[in-house]
């Protein structure tokens, strides 16, 4: 069985938790994981090194466009990284993910 995973860097724990809560409450994703790390990148002609929170979201393939659109609406970054890929999961977990979602949004 396949599901979609999203990877979304966020500026801090509060932002990541707010995005996570919104997506779960709106039944766009089944669950999320938050973890902290260091990001390095060029922005405005300078090398940046920032602590960020990374959000991993699990959802159905049918929800990809809706999740991406909603993240774009609520993310605080001007240019958020909204990255997704398709993952193989065991059937029982895939069923649980789908059962958590509002299938009327498919």
Rosetta blueprint (number, residue, H / E / L):
1 X L
2 X E
3 X E
4 X E
5 X E
6 X E
7 X E
8 X E
9 X E
10 X E
11 X L
12 X L
13 X H
14 X H
15 X H
16 X H
17 X H
18 X H
19 X H
20 X H
21 X H
22 X H
23 X H
24 X H
25 X H
26 X L
27 X L
28 X L
29 X L
30 X L
31 X E
32 X E
33 X E
34 X E
35 X E
36 X E
37 X E
38 X E
39 X E
40 X E
41 X E
42 X E
43 X E
44 X L
45 X L
46 X E
47 X E
48 X E
49 X E
50 X E
51 X E
52 X E
53 X E
54 X E
55 X E
56 X E
57 X E
58 X E
59 X E
60 X L
61 X H
62 X H
63 X H
64 X H
65 X H
66 X H
67 X H
68 X H
69 X H
70 X H
71 X H
72 X H
73 X H
74 X H
75 X L
76 X L
77 X L
78 X L
79 X L
80 X L
81 X L
82 X L
83 X E
84 X E
85 X E
86 X E
87 X E
88 X E
89 X L
90 X L
91 X H
92 X H
93 X H
94 X H
95 X H
96 X H
97 X H
98 X H
99 X H
100 X L
101 X L
102 X L
103 X H
104 X H
105 X H
106 X L
